[in-house]
Each structure stands twice: as C-alpha cells, then as structure tokens.
Amino acid sequence: MEKAKEIHAEFWKYAQLGSGRAFLIFREHQELDFTQEIIQLCLKCYAYDPQCEGDRSEYAMQFIRALPQKERECVFASIKPHLENDKASDDWDCIQFFSVAVKIAHEFDPSFAELLRKRFDECDDDALIEGFPASAVIELDGFDGMVRVARKLGKAFKVHDDWAEDDYYTYCVPDMKSESVRAKLAELAESDQDIRAYLERIEECEKEAEEIKAERKKNEGESNFERVKKALHTGRGLAPPRYVKQLTLDEVKYFADEMKTVKSQKELIKYLRMFRLIPYPYDAKDLLSLFSKRKNSYFNNCLVDALSFFSSPEIHLLAEKALDSNKYSPFYLALLIKNYREGDGAKIARKLKEVKDFEDAHYDVSDVRKIYKENVTPDCLEPLTIFYERTKCGLCRIHAAELMEKAGVLPQNIREELPFDSEILYDQELQ
C-alpha cells in the first residue's frame, strides 16, 4: 500500500512537470490505476508558459491511448460532464481540454464531437467575446469547422459593430494555408451574408491597423537615441529594448557617462535595466563598486545582469561568495556566464538544491542554461540534471538535455524518457 502511494506520488510529480518520466512510470506499473491523475492532465494545463510551450493535450493523450479500455472509458465518463457544463473561455485549461476532446472524438468516441459542436452552436454572443475556444471546432472539422465559426462570428458582428477580429482562425484549419482558407471563404461569401460579414470585419480591422502603422511611421521623427533618452528621463525610465539595442557605441557611452553622475539607486536602476540588454562600455569595476548591502535586492539583480557581459577575477570571486552562502539569491548565477571555471558545477548544483520553488525562481535558475551554453563541459552534468528534473518549463527542460548531449554526458534514463516529454510531443504535433 505504501509502495503504491510512493509510485503515485512520483508519477504525479513528473506528470505535472510534463516530463516523459511520468509515462515510463505509468508503463512500468500497469497494475496501478492512474485514471484520476490522467483526468487532471486532461482538465488542467500544467505548462509553465503555454503561450511559448503550447498546450499539453498530446501529452495527456499518450496516457489515454495506453490505458486498458475499461480505464479509458472511466476517464471519458469523468471528463464528459465537464465538456457539457464547464464554462468555456480562452484560458489555457479550457483550450487544452477542448483540444483533448477533439482528439478523443477523432480517435475513440464520436459523441465528443457532437458535444463540442453543440457547445459552440449554443454559446451566446457574450461567450463568443469572452473567448470560446472556437479553434477546437476548426481542429475537429477542418474547413467545415471554419465555415461554422465564420458564420456564427459574422452573425454576431452584425449586432456588435465594435468587436474587432483578426485572421487567427484562418490559420487553424489543418493542412490549409490561411490564404487558401480566405479564398474559399470569399467564394462562399458571395451567397452567404454571415460569412461576408466575418470577412469584412477582418478586412476593416486590417485596414485600421495599417492606417495606425502608417501614422506612427509618419510621426517617427525621433531617433533611437532621443527615444531612449526620453524614456530614461520620464516615468518609470523603462527604455524599449528594440531602441536600446540599436544605439551606437558613442550613444551608449553618453548614457554610461550620464549614469556616473546619478546617486540614487532608484535612478541608477533605470540605466542598469538598459545595461542588462547591452554591454556597459567601460570597466566592470564601475559596476562592482555599486553593490548594495541588501544582497538580494532588485538593484543588485540589475547589477548582476549588467555584469554578466564581463569576465574578471573579481566577478568570479563575487560569484563564489554567492554560491558558497545560502543568503544569496540564485540570480547571482548569471555572474558565471562569462566567468565559469572547472569545478564550479558542484557549487552551482548546491545552489540549485537550495531553491525551494523553481517556478517562482524560474528566470534566475534558468541562467544555468546560459552558463553551459557558453561553457561546454562534462562538469554540467549534476547542475543540468537537477534543473532538468525540477523545471516545469518544457522548453527549458529540452534545452538542458541538449546541452548535456552536446557535452557528451546525457544520462541514459533521460535519453529514454525524452520521446514522451510534453515539449517533444507538442513539437511533433506541429510538424
């Protein structure tokens, strides 16, 4: 009994991460019932950043496909009421669940298809504007689903003339390019007023967007230098990255010289945020002299990022100090990107083990990938394995595995579980 609980806990830990290890545990212990966990994988998207990673519907489906029929039917019976009754919205849990429902309809149970169509046909205009995941209807029925969506939206646009629409859905039709979808819809629009209203709204919004773009371009009299200067001297002092990265060396030196005259940390942060994006043009000692006594302050975080462009014994000394003490935040890892030395791996591993919440510290601990991208060494094995096994981000997990492979130290157990990883499965689905 206790052993079964341990296996379930281990399975669920890795399943929430999207790791392929969960599937290997599931496959190895067919005597156990994992249906409750699989139901949760269908209903909730556990990705760290679904907008970048994509949903995990295919990850959930690999478990469904491998279930014995009786347990599979149990999963279907449990999630079908959610498909009938849960509020539809554009949050990632709903988007993923509807995508799972489409796959179930295609592969196992056609009644899920009828439910999806019914939900869409019966949703009112408020549900449409709040983001009913209509892409699921298109994924389900292809171009016929696109026609269904275009008609319903077109009908709504006749009543709501303030609703905006882009051509996103025309990119959702399987095996068709957006241009072909729009061309076929245009043919239908000749005899279908609702589809015509849908296409006209897209065209109106595209025209408005082009006019706004043209107006902005016409008013773009300021240089990148002037824009950055204005941003630094007003409001929050947050200079747009695209302008900062286009500054000339002389312009960068102008702002560095200006920063030297600033005394308050609040004002210095405005400049340091800029030097997170581009190298500070003078000696790193200027930055090292600014560190606050508040070790883990946002000010020091900005300084560390600015110093990540530099290599010097002093910076490595500071990095060592931060790694050897649990009083320093993991954001100090960035100091090793250009200052790594063989043997630092064990200290990095120790620092990663100290982090209680990898999700909360995601951007800080992710610097371990930057370190080993810059410094290819077998020394990466322990820290990257820790990172791989704890990160919730599929993109980062795969990158960590690729770095270990490049260094020639990818463990066999990781190699075996990668084909079942949520990110690998999502990428394969896109191909």
Backbone torsions as a table, in degrees:
resi	resn	phi	psi	omega
1	MET	NA	-48.4	179.8
2	GLU	-65.1	-38.5	179.2
3	LYS	-63.2	-40.6	178.6
4	ALA	-63.2	-40.1	177.9
5	LYS	-62.4	-41.2	178.9
6	GLU	-63.1	-42.1	-179.5
7	ILE	-65.8	-43.4	177.9
8	HIS	-61.0	-42.9	-179.8
9	ALA	-64.0	-41.9	179.2
10	GLU	-65.2	-43.9	178.3
11	PHE	-58.5	-48.0	-175.1
12	TRP	-67.8	-34.1	177.3
13	LYS	-58.9	-48.7	-177.5
14	TYR	-78.5	-29.4	178.6
15	ALA	-64.9	-40.1	178.3
16	GLN	-65.3	-31.5	177.5
17	LEU	-73.4	-23.0	-174.1
18	GLY	87.3	14.5	-176.8
19	SER	-76.4	144.2	176.0
20	GLY	-66.1	-16.2	179.6
21	ARG	-61.4	-33.1	179.0
22	ALA	-60.4	-40.5	-179.3
23	PHE	-67.4	-37.5	178.4
24	LEU	-66.4	-37.9	176.5
25	ILE	-63.8	-45.8	178.8
26	PHE	-58.7	-44.7	-176.7
27	ARG	-69.2	-33.2	-177.7
28	GLU	-76.7	-23.8	-174.6
29	HIS	-121.3	60.1	179.9
30	GLN	-65.7	-14.0	178.0
31	GLU	-73.8	-15.2	-179.4
32	LEU	-97.1	153.6	-179.3
33	ASP	-99.3	110.1	-179.3
34	PHE	-103.1	14.7	-172.1
35	THR	-60.6	-38.1	-177.7
36	GLN	-64.8	-39.4	177.1
37	GLU	-67.5	-39.7	-179.2
38	ILE	-66.5	-35.6	175.5
39	ILE	-59.3	-43.6	179.3
40	GLN	-65.0	-36.5	177.8
41	LEU	-65.0	-28.7	176.5
42	CYS	-74.1	-41.2	-171.0
43	LEU	-83.9	-24.6	-173.8
44	LYS	-128.5	137.5	176.1
45	CYS	-92.3	113.4	-176.0
46	TYR	-94.6	6.7	-179.4
47	ALA	-60.5	146.0	177.4
48	TYR	-65.4	-46.8	179.6
49	ASP	-140.3	86.0	-176.0
50	PRO	-58.6	-28.0	-179.5
51	GLN	-62.8	-32.0	177.2
52	CYS	-93.9	-41.0	-174.5
53	GLU	-84.1	-22.4	-171.3
54	GLY	85.2	173.2	179.4
55	ASP	-79.6	175.1	-177.5
56	ARG	-116.1	32.8	179.7
57	SER	-64.0	-41.8	-179.5
58	GLU	-68.3	-32.3	176.4
59	TYR	-63.3	-45.2	178.4
60	ALA	-65.1	-38.6	-176.6
61	MET	-65.4	-29.3	-179.8
62	GLN	-63.6	-31.7	176.7
63	PHE	-73.1	-43.0	180.0
64	ILE	-60.2	-44.2	-179.3
65	ARG	-62.6	-31.4	-175.7
66	ALA	-90.3	-5.8	-179.7
67	LEU	-73.1	147.5	168.0
68	PRO	-61.0	153.2	-173.1
69	GLN	-56.6	-42.4	-178.4
70	LYS	-60.4	-44.4	-179.9
71	GLU	-71.2	-34.9	177.1
72	ARG	-62.2	-43.4	178.7
73	GLU	-63.6	-33.6	176.5
74	CYS	-63.2	-42.9	177.3
75	VAL	-61.9	-47.3	-178.6
76	PHE	-60.2	-43.9	-179.2
77	ALA	-64.3	-31.2	-179.1
78	SER	-78.1	-34.5	-175.4
79	ILE	-92.6	-17.2	-178.0
80	LYS	-61.3	-42.2	176.7
81	PRO	-59.6	-31.8	176.6
82	HIS	-66.5	-38.7	178.4
83	LEU	-66.6	-32.6	-179.7
84	GLU	-77.5	-36.0	-165.5
85	ASN	-119.6	-26.2	-176.2
86	ASP	-66.0	146.1	179.0
87	LYS	-65.2	131.5	178.3
88	ALA	-87.3	135.0	-179.8
89	SER	-153.2	179.5	-178.7
90	ASP	-95.5	19.7	174.8
91	ASP	-78.4	159.3	-171.0
92	TRP	-68.6	-26.8	175.7
93	ASP	-61.2	-47.2	-178.4
94	CYS	-68.4	-43.5	179.8
95	ILE	-58.9	-45.1	-179.6
96	GLN	-67.0	-44.5	-178.5
97	PHE	-60.3	-43.1	179.3
98	PHE	-65.4	-34.1	177.2
99	SER	-67.6	-39.3	174.4
100	VAL	-60.2	-43.3	-179.7
101	ALA	-60.5	-39.4	177.6
102	VAL	-61.5	-45.9	-178.6
103	LYS	-65.3	-39.3	177.0
104	ILE	-63.1	-42.3	179.2
105	ALA	-60.7	-42.1	-178.8
106	HIS	-70.7	-37.1	-170.1
107	GLU	-101.2	-26.5	-171.2
108	PHE	-133.5	-51.3	-166.7
109	ASP	-134.1	101.3	-178.4
110	PRO	-61.4	-18.5	179.8
111	SER	-64.3	-25.3	176.2
112	PHE	-65.6	-33.4	178.6
113	ALA	-65.3	-44.8	-179.8
114	GLU	-63.5	-38.1	178.2
115	LEU	-63.7	-44.0	179.5
116	LEU	-61.4	-46.4	179.7
117	ARG	-62.5	-41.8	-179.5
118	LYS	-62.7	-45.6	178.8
119	ARG	-57.8	-43.5	-178.6
120	PHE	-69.2	-45.5	-177.5
121	ASP	-63.5	-32.1	-175.9
122	GLU	-92.7	-7.2	-179.0
123	CYS	-71.2	140.8	-177.8
124	ASP	-86.5	179.2	-176.7
125	ASP	-62.5	-36.0	179.2
126	ASP	-61.9	-41.0	178.7
127	ALA	-65.2	-36.7	178.4
128	LEU	-62.3	-48.0	-176.3
129	ILE	-70.7	-27.9	179.0
130	GLU	-77.6	-4.5	170.8
131	GLY	106.0	38.3	173.5
132	PHE	-52.4	128.1	-176.6
133	PRO	-71.6	72.3	-176.3
134	ALA	-63.7	-17.5	178.0
135	SER	-59.8	-26.0	178.4
136	ALA	-65.9	-37.1	178.2
137	VAL	-65.1	-37.5	178.8
138	ILE	-71.8	-40.7	176.1
139	GLU	-61.3	-35.3	-178.4
140	LEU	-70.2	-49.3	-169.6
141	ASP	-116.0	8.3	177.9
142	GLY	62.6	-137.3	-177.1
143	PHE	-62.8	-33.8	176.5
144	ASP	-61.5	-37.6	176.1
145	GLY	-66.2	-38.1	176.7
146	MET	-60.3	-42.7	178.2
147	VAL	-61.6	-42.6	179.6
148	ARG	-60.3	-44.4	-179.5
149	VAL	-67.8	-44.7	-178.7
150	ALA	-60.9	-41.3	-179.8
151	ARG	-65.4	-44.1	-177.5
152	LYS	-67.9	-42.7	178.3
153	LEU	-66.9	-42.7	179.2
154	GLY	-58.7	-40.9	178.2
155	LYS	-62.7	-40.8	179.3
156	ALA	-67.4	-37.1	-178.7
157	PHE	-64.5	-26.9	178.5
158	LYS	-66.5	-26.7	-179.5
159	VAL	-94.5	-37.2	-175.7
160	HIS	-109.9	88.8	-175.9
161	ASP	-79.3	-2.0	179.0
162	ASP	-98.9	0.0	179.8
163	TRP	-78.9	135.1	176.2
164	ALA	-95.9	155.1	178.3
165	GLU	-150.8	139.6	173.6
166	ASP	-112.8	-171.6	-175.0
167	ASP	-97.2	22.8	-176.5
168	TYR	-52.6	-48.3	-174.9
169	TYR	-62.8	-26.3	179.6
170	THR	-69.2	-15.3	176.5
171	TYR	-90.1	-5.0	-175.1
172	CYS	-92.8	-7.2	-177.2
173	VAL	-75.4	120.3	-178.4
174	PRO	-59.4	136.4	173.8
175	ASP	62.2	24.1	175.6
176	MET	-136.3	140.5	174.7
177	LYS	-81.6	153.1	-178.3
178	SER	-55.2	-41.6	-177.9
179	GLU	-61.4	-40.1	179.1
180	SER	-68.1	-38.9	178.6
181	VAL	-62.1	-46.7	-179.0
182	ARG	-65.7	-36.0	179.2
183	ALA	-65.4	-42.6	179.9
184	LYS	-68.9	-37.2	177.0
185	LEU	-65.2	-37.9	178.9
186	ALA	-61.5	-38.0	177.0
187	GLU	-62.7	-44.3	179.6
188	LEU	-68.0	-31.7	-177.2
189	ALA	-64.5	-19.9	179.0
190	GLU	-62.5	-27.6	-179.8
191	SER	-124.3	8.9	-178.2
192	ASP	-131.5	107.3	-175.1
193	GLN	-65.5	-33.9	-178.2
194	ASP	-68.3	-44.0	177.6
195	ILE	-65.4	-37.0	178.1
196	ARG	-61.9	-42.3	179.3
197	ALA	-63.1	-37.2	177.8
198	TYR	-63.6	-48.8	-179.1
199	LEU	-66.9	-38.7	179.8
200	GLU	-64.0	-37.4	179.3
201	ARG	-66.7	-39.9	176.5
202	ILE	-60.4	-47.2	-178.2
203	GLU	-63.6	-39.9	178.2
204	GLU	-61.9	-45.2	-178.2
205	CYS	-68.7	-36.3	176.4
206	GLU	-65.0	-40.1	179.0
207	LYS	-64.4	-44.3	178.1
208	GLU	-60.4	-42.6	-180.0
209	ALA	-63.0	-40.3	178.4
210	GLU	-65.8	-38.7	179.4
211	GLU	-65.8	-41.8	178.2
212	ILE	-64.3	-42.6	179.4
213	LYS	-62.5	-42.5	-179.6
214	ALA	-66.4	-39.0	179.6
215	GLU	-65.1	-42.2	178.4
216	ARG	-62.8	-42.4	-179.4
217	LYS	-63.8	-39.0	-179.9
218	LYS	-64.7	-33.2	-177.5
219	ASN	-92.1	5.1	-178.2
220	GLU	-82.1	68.6	179.6
221	GLY	-88.2	-22.5	-176.9
222	GLU	-75.8	145.4	174.5
223	SER	-80.6	166.5	175.6
224	ASN	-56.8	-41.0	179.7
225	PHE	-58.6	-46.6	-179.0
226	GLU	-64.8	-38.4	179.9
227	ARG	-65.5	-44.4	179.9
228	VAL	-65.3	-42.6	-179.8
229	LYS	-61.1	-44.5	179.3
230	LYS	-62.9	-42.5	-179.0
231	ALA	-63.8	-40.2	-179.2
232	LEU	-69.2	-30.0	-173.2
233	HIS	-96.5	-2.4	-179.5
234	THR	-131.9	154.3	173.7
235	GLY	55.2	-134.3	-176.9
236	ARG	-78.2	-9.9	178.7
237	GLY	70.9	32.9	-178.7
238	LEU	-99.3	102.3	-177.5
239	ALA	-80.3	131.6	179.6
240	PRO	-59.0	127.6	-177.1
241	PRO	-53.0	-38.8	-175.5
242	ARG	-65.9	-29.1	176.7
243	TYR	-79.5	-40.0	179.4
244	VAL	-58.8	-44.3	-175.3
245	LYS	-71.4	-10.6	179.4
246	GLN	-102.6	4.5	178.7
247	LEU	-67.7	146.5	174.1
248	THR	-78.4	166.2	-179.4
249	LEU	-61.1	-41.7	179.4
250	ASP	-62.6	-37.6	179.0
251	GLU	-69.3	-38.1	177.3
252	VAL	-63.4	-41.8	178.9
253	LYS	-63.9	-34.7	177.6
254	TYR	-57.7	-47.0	-178.2
255	PHE	-72.0	-33.1	176.8
256	ALA	-66.1	-41.0	176.6
257	ASP	-64.0	-39.5	179.1
258	GLU	-64.8	-39.0	-179.6
259	MET	-62.6	-34.1	-179.0
260	LYS	-63.2	-21.1	-178.9
261	THR	-90.2	-9.0	-176.1
262	VAL	-86.0	139.6	-176.5
263	LYS	-107.7	-41.6	-173.1
264	SER	-78.6	144.6	178.5
265	GLN	-61.9	-36.7	-179.2
266	LYS	-58.1	-41.9	179.6
267	GLU	-77.4	-36.4	179.2
268	LEU	-61.7	-36.1	-179.4
269	ILE	-57.4	-35.3	-179.8
270	LYS	-59.9	-40.3	179.6
271	TYR	-77.6	-39.1	-178.8
272	LEU	-64.0	-33.8	176.9
273	ARG	-62.9	-30.7	176.4
274	MET	-71.5	-39.6	-178.8
275	PHE	-82.3	4.9	164.7
276	ARG	-76.8	-25.8	-173.6
277	LEU	-95.6	-33.4	-178.4
278	ILE	-134.3	152.7	-177.7
279	PRO	-65.3	137.5	170.2
280	TYR	-63.1	132.1	-168.9
281	PRO	-81.9	-4.1	-178.3
282	TYR	-115.0	-162.5	-175.4
283	ASP	-70.1	141.3	179.1
284	ALA	-61.2	-22.3	-179.3
285	LYS	-61.5	-28.7	176.4
286	ASP	-58.0	-40.5	-177.6
287	LEU	-79.3	-40.0	-179.8
288	LEU	-59.7	-30.2	-177.9
289	SER	-75.0	-9.7	-173.7
290	LEU	-94.4	-7.2	-171.7
291	PHE	-56.9	137.0	179.1
292	SER	-83.7	155.7	176.1
293	LYS	-70.4	-21.0	176.2
294	ARG	-79.6	90.7	-168.0
295	LYS	-49.0	-43.7	-170.5
296	ASN	-106.3	27.4	-179.7
297	SER	-74.0	159.8	176.4
298	TYR	-61.7	-34.1	178.1
299	PHE	-59.0	-48.3	179.4
300	ASN	-66.5	-34.1	176.4
301	ASN	-59.9	-44.3	177.8
302	CYS	-63.3	-39.8	178.3
303	LEU	-63.0	-44.5	179.5
304	VAL	-59.4	-44.8	179.8
305	ASP	-63.2	-38.9	178.2
306	ALA	-66.4	-34.4	-179.9
307	LEU	-78.7	-13.3	-177.2
308	SER	-65.6	-12.1	176.7
309	PHE	-83.3	-13.3	-170.0
310	PHE	-106.9	155.6	173.7
311	SER	-126.8	125.5	176.8
312	SER	-165.2	155.9	178.0
313	PRO	-59.9	-35.3	-178.7
314	GLU	-64.3	-39.8	-179.4
315	ILE	-68.2	-40.7	178.6
316	HIS	-64.7	-35.8	178.0
317	LEU	-62.4	-43.4	178.0
318	LEU	-64.4	-40.9	178.9
319	ALA	-61.8	-43.7	178.6
320	GLU	-60.4	-42.8	179.4
321	LYS	-60.4	-43.2	-179.4
322	ALA	-68.7	-36.8	-179.4
323	LEU	-72.9	-29.3	-176.8
324	ASP	-83.7	-4.3	-177.6
325	SER	-127.4	137.4	177.6
326	ASN	-81.5	5.1	178.8
327	LYS	-87.8	-6.6	-178.7
328	TYR	-104.1	139.6	178.5
329	SER	-66.4	155.3	176.1
330	PRO	-67.1	-8.7	179.7
331	PHE	-66.0	-16.2	177.0
332	TYR	-69.5	-12.2	176.7
333	LEU	-56.7	-31.3	-177.7
334	ALA	-59.0	-22.7	179.7
335	LEU	-64.9	-20.3	-176.5
336	LEU	-89.9	-4.7	-178.6
337	ILE	-56.6	-44.4	179.3
338	LYS	-106.9	4.2	-174.4
339	ASN	-129.2	24.1	-176.4
340	TYR	-72.0	141.3	174.3
341	ARG	-129.3	147.1	177.4
342	GLU	-55.5	134.3	-176.9
343	GLY	103.4	-17.1	178.7
344	ASP	-69.1	-19.2	-177.0
345	GLY	-56.0	-42.7	-178.4
346	ALA	-64.3	-37.5	179.1
347	LYS	-70.6	-38.4	177.2
348	ILE	-62.9	-42.8	179.3
349	ALA	-60.0	-42.8	179.8
350	ARG	-63.3	-40.4	178.8
351	LYS	-64.8	-41.4	179.7
352	LEU	-64.9	-36.5	179.1
353	LYS	-65.4	-26.4	179.5
354	GLU	-72.2	-23.3	-174.8
355	VAL	-72.5	120.6	-177.6
356	LYS	-79.8	-41.2	-175.2
357	ASP	-120.6	99.1	-178.4
358	PHE	-66.2	-32.9	-179.4
359	GLU	-66.5	-42.8	179.5
360	ASP	-67.1	-34.8	-177.5
361	ALA	-100.8	23.8	-171.5
362	HIS	-51.3	-51.3	-174.3
363	TYR	-70.1	-28.1	178.5
364	ASP	-75.3	-49.0	-177.3
365	VAL	-71.1	-22.1	179.1
366	SER	-65.8	-15.2	177.4
367	ASP	-62.9	-18.2	176.8
368	VAL	-61.8	-31.6	177.4
369	ARG	-68.9	-40.0	178.7
370	LYS	-64.7	-37.6	179.5
371	ILE	-59.7	-48.1	-174.3
372	TYR	-88.0	-8.0	167.4
373	LYS	-74.7	-37.7	179.9
374	GLU	-79.2	-30.0	-174.9
375	ASN	-127.3	93.9	-178.3
376	VAL	-79.4	115.7	-175.5
377	THR	-158.6	145.5	175.0
378	PRO	-59.9	-18.4	179.0
379	ASP	-61.0	-12.2	-176.7
380	CYS	-75.8	-14.6	-168.9
381	LEU	-53.0	-55.9	-174.4
382	GLU	-65.7	-51.7	-178.6
383	PRO	-63.3	-40.5	-179.1
384	LEU	-71.4	-30.8	175.5
385	THR	-66.1	-43.0	177.0
386	ILE	-60.7	-45.9	179.8
387	PHE	-62.3	-46.8	-179.7
388	TYR	-57.0	-43.9	-173.5
389	GLU	-79.1	-11.8	-176.8
390	ARG	-115.7	-20.9	-175.6
391	THR	-73.7	142.8	178.2
392	LYS	-89.8	-10.8	-176.5
393	CYS	-86.5	117.0	-179.5
394	GLY	-63.4	-40.0	179.7
395	LEU	-60.3	-44.4	-179.3
396	CYS	-68.3	-37.4	-179.5
397	ARG	-63.0	-45.2	179.5
398	ILE	-66.2	-38.9	178.1
399	HIS	-62.2	-40.4	178.8
400	ALA	-61.7	-41.9	178.3
401	ALA	-64.2	-40.6	178.9
402	GLU	-63.4	-37.7	179.1
403	LEU	-67.8	-39.1	177.2
404	MET	-66.7	-38.9	177.4
405	GLU	-62.4	-42.9	-179.9
406	LYS	-62.8	-34.6	179.3
407	ALA	-83.5	-3.2	177.6
408	GLY	77.9	23.9	-176.0
409	VAL	-128.7	18.0	-178.8
410	LEU	-63.5	119.5	-179.2
411	PRO	-63.7	147.9	-177.4
412	GLN	-63.0	-37.7	-178.5
413	ASN	-64.2	-35.9	177.1
414	ILE	-70.1	-41.2	178.5
415	ARG	-57.9	-38.8	-176.7
416	GLU	-73.0	-29.4	-176.8
417	GLU	-92.0	-15.3	-177.2
418	LEU	-57.1	-39.1	-179.2
419	PRO	-60.1	-17.1	-177.6
420	PHE	-106.6	9.4	179.7
421	ASP	-72.6	144.5	-178.0
422	SER	-56.9	-38.0	-176.4
423	GLU	-73.5	-39.6	177.3
424	ILE	-63.3	-44.0	-179.1
425	LEU	-65.0	-39.3	179.0
426	TYR	-65.7	-43.1	179.1
427	ASP	-62.1	-40.8	179.3
428	GLN	-64.8	-35.1	179.4
429	GLU	-65.8	-33.3	-178.5
430	LEU	-74.6	-24.0	-174.5
431	GLN	-74.6	NA	NA
